[in-house]
Amino acid sequence: MRVQAIFNRDGGTFRTTDMEAYARHAERVFAEAGHHLDCDIVEGADIEMALRRCSDRNDLDAMLAGGGDGTVSAAAGFAWQNKMPLGIIPAGTMNLFARSLKIPLDIWQAIDALADGDIAAADIGTADDRAFVHQFSAGLHARMVRMRNSMTYKSRVGKIAANTRAAVGVIFNPPEFEVEFDVDGVQEHRKVSAINVSNNRFGENGLLYAEDLTGGHLGFYTTNPLKPAGVAKLAFDILRGKLRENADVTEMTGTAVDLHFPKVDRAINCVIDGELLPMDRDVSIRLHPGELKVIVPKAEEKAATSAETAAA
């Protein structure tokens, strides 16, 4: 295969990596596996343009994207639109899509796994035509990300600390809002503190990522209006992988979710794959089963990676 890699120099792990040495290593590993790989190292401000240009090329068999969840999500959207297979190097803080695909979280091991990997089909979602590989969320998560973004941090550890401080802030000031929803024809009107729509239902883990991206469904989660004690309990249940045991959370599945926020009279936000974005009063969310082509480790490597991730 002829593969082009786009690495976000400002991605968390890449900030402290000798990127020239890493690129040479990646090219050598792919060559030994019988492929031709070229690497471009790009500043964060230019990453989307570089990914778009790469996905538009017709002389490539696949593209490789390295960076955090934002970089990976953007790459997936461009790859999906252009029907180009995508491999990802998890260089961010949470690396949720990589976890779902069972890609090693160590950036050096990931290169080895992808060079010898297979091309598989994965599901991808859209929220008003914006692609997502992990989730769309509104309410608690959006407020937490907005608080975190107001803080200053310069490292992966700093971002984790900012997330913790923001989570504490949300516990003491949880949102409450109304939503009308339609999930595959099932319609309801509720007051909630949070909405999450995931690319396949969340697994039994403390990071809220899907453990299988081939199920052909969206996970739809609503959380009842919460007081501070309720938010704290929800956070505790999530961390111990027991989201479904929380009495305030309702789970549904479907392939089409339509949301309407009837009492929104000011600017509001949502989060799509970790990025805080403005949200309209009406949001249309759809799943596109099997339409994203991804490079994944071979079956035996995926099994080993799953065991390592569970242990971590």
N, C-alpha and C positions, 0 to 999 in steps of 0.2 A: 504494500500500500504506500501511496504518497500522502504524507500527513504534514499539516502545518500546525505548529503550536503557538499559542498566544499566551504569554505569561504576564500577569499583572504584578509589576515590580512592587506595588504598594500593598499587595495582599499580605495578611498577617505574618505567616511563616516566611514568605519571600523577603520581607524587610530585613531579616537577619541572615539571609542566605547569600552566598556568592553566586549570583545569578548567571554569570558567564560560565562558571564551572558547572553549574547545574544544567545549563543548556547543552554544553558539550557532552556531559554524561548522558542526558536524555537522547541526544542524536546517536551516540555510540550504542546505547542499549537497543534502540529501535533498529539500527543497522544490523546488529548481531541477530535480531529476530527476523531479518529479511525485509525490512521496510526502509523507506527514505523519510526522514524527519528533518524539517527546518524549524528553528525556534526564533520567535521575535519576543523581545522583552520590552514591555510597553508601560508607560506611566499610567497611573490610575485614571487620570483625566481623559486619556485617549483610548481607554480600553474598549468602549462600546463601538467606536468607529473602526478599530482594528478588527474586532470580532465580526462586525457586519461585512467588512471587505473580505475577510477570510471566507465567510460562509457563502459569499457571492461567487467565489471562484469555481470554475468548471474543470480545473486541472488537478483537483484533489480528490482523494478517496475518503478522507476524514479530516476533522480538525480536533485539536487538543486545546483545552482551556484550563489555565491554572490561576487560582485566586480564591477569594472568599465566596460566600453564598451569592452575593450580588453579581459578581463576575460570572459565576457558573450559571445563574438564572438567565442572565442576558445571553450568554453563549447558547444555552438550550433553546431560547426563543428563536434566535437567528438560525441555528442548525435545523430546528423543526420547520421553519418557514421555507428553508431551501433544501430540505430532505437530505441533509448531510449528516453522516454518523459523527457522534461527539464522544470524545474521551475527556475526563476531568481529573485535574490534579488538585486535591483538597489542601489549599494553603490558607484557609480562613480560620475563624474562631470556632464555629459549630460544625461546619462541613456536613450538613444534614443530607444533602442529595448523595454525597459520596457514601455516607452510612447506609442509605437505602439501597445503593447499588453494590454494596459490599466491597468497595474499593479501599485498599489500605490507607489509613489516615496519615502515615508517614510519607512525605513527598518523594523520597528516594525509592521506597518500596512500591509506591503507586506507579512509577515509571516502569518498573520491572513487570508489574501485573498487567498493565495496559499494552505494553509492547508484545506480550504473548497472549493477549486477550481475544475475546470473541465479540462480534457485533450482535446485539440483541435488541428487541423491541421493548420500549417502556411507555407508560402512559404520561400524558402531559395535560395540564389544565390551562384555561384562559379565564381571565376576569375582564370583561369588556374588551376582549381581543388582546389583552396583555398576557403573555404566556407566564405560567409559573410551574415550577417543578416540586415545590414543597407545600406552601399554603397561602391562602388569603385570610386575613383576620381583621377584626374591628373590635373596638372596645378596650378591654384590659391590655392586650398586647400592644395596640397602637399607642395607648397612653404611655406605656412603659418605654417604647422605642422613642417617642417624642421627648420624654424626660432624659433618656440616655443620650440622645443627640444634642441636648443642651449642655452636656458635660464635656470636658476636655480629657482626652487620653491619647497615648502615642504608641501603645503596644497591645498585643493580644491579651496580656494579663490586665492591662489598664481597661480594656473594653469589658472584660469579664467583671471587673470591679464596678465599672459604671453600670453594667446590667444589674448587678446586685443592689446598688444604691437606688436605681430606678424602680426595681421591683418593690423595695421597701416603701418608696414613695407612693406607688400605686396601691399598696395594701391599705394605706391610710386615707386614700382618696379615690375609691373605685368609681368608674362611670356607671351610669344607668341610662338606657335609651330604649325606644320602641323600634320594632322591626316587623315587617310583614314578609313572609317567605313562602316560596313555592318550591318544593323538592319533588321532582318527578310527578307533579300534579297534586301532592299533599300540601295544603295551604293552612297557614296559621298566622296569628298575630300575637306577639309576645313582648313583654318587657324583659330586657336582658342586661347583663354586664359585659358579655363577650360573645362573639361569633367567630368560629374558625371553620374554614372549608379547606380540606386537605386533599392532595393528590393521592388517593387511596387512604383508607382509614389508618389512624395512628396505631403504631404497635405498642406492645407492653414495655415501654421504655420511658426514662425520665426526661428525654429531650423532645418528645412529641414529633417523631418522624415515622413515616410509613416503612415497614420492614419488607414490603413487597410492592413494586410499582407496576405490576401486571394484572391487578385485580379488576380493572375496568370500571371503577366507581370512584366517586368523591366521598370523603367523610365529611359529614355536616354536624357541627357541634354548637349548641347554644348553652349558655350558662345563666342561670337565674340571677336577678339582681342580688348583689352581695354587699354585706357590711364588711368592715375590716377583718373580723374574725373569720368570715367565710372565705375571703380572698386568701388569708393565711393558710386555711385548711386546704383550699384548692391547690395552692403552690406546693404544700407538703405532699398531697396525693399525687401530683404530677411528678415530683422528684423521685417518688418511690415506685413510679410506673403503675399507679393505681387510679388513673383518671376515671375509668369507667365505674369505680366504686363510689365516686363522689355523687351524692344525691342531687346536687344542684346542676349537674351536667346531663344534657340529653343528646344522644347520638342517633343520627340517621345516615343512610347512604343513598346515593342516587347518581345520575349522570348529568343532571341539569338542576341548577339552583338559581332562582331569581330572588333578589332582595330588594325591598323598598323600605326606606326610612321616612315615615310619614311626618315626623315633627322636627326634621332637620331644618334649621333656619339660619345656620352659620356654617363656616368652613369646617369640615370634619376630615379625619384622616383614616386610612386603612394601612395595613402592612402587607406587601406582597413579596414573599421570599426575603424577608428581613429589611426591605426598603420602605420607608415611610412615604406615602403618596396621598394626594388629595382624593377624596371619594365623593361620587355623585349620590344623589338620593336613590337612584336605581342602579343596581349592579347585576349583570348577567354573567353567571359562572358556568362553564361547560368543561367536560372531560373529553379528551381525544385519545381513546384507547389505542395503545400500540403504535402511535404515530411518530414518536421520538426514537431515533436509532442511536444506541449508546454502545460504547466499547466497555466491556465488563471483564473482570478476571475470569479465567476458566473455572469450571465448577469446583474443582478441588481447592483452588486458591480462595474462592469465595467462602467456602466452608471454614477454612482456617481463619480468614479475616473476620467472619461472624463471631467465632469463638473469642478472638482477641478483642473485638469491640465490646462484647458482652462482659469480658473480664475488666475492661477499662471503665 
